[in-house]
Amino acid sequence: MVKWSDFVAWLFFALLSYFAWDMNSTMKDMSVSVNTLNTSVAVMLVRQDTTAKDIEKMDVRLQKLEGK
């Protein structure tokens, strides 16, 4: 017959294993999410840089037109 203390120890280690597995799964999901976020931020930075360059070019063109 199984002793109560053995059952409690088995249950404790089973719960501990489940929480470790769940934490590992959550960390993997967070890693994927962070990678997606990094990609999105990189795209936004490139778009911002391109827009800034376009605005600068337009400003130069406007100054040339106003100067004439």
TALIN-V489721 format. One record per pair of residues at least 12 apart in sequence whose C-alpha atoms are under 6 Angstrom apart, sorted by sequence separation. I is the first residue (numbers start at 1). GAP is how many residues later the second one is. D is the distance in Angstrom with one decimal. If there is no record, write none. Layout:
BEGIN
((I/GAP/D) (I/GAP/D))
END
This chain:
BEGIN
none
END
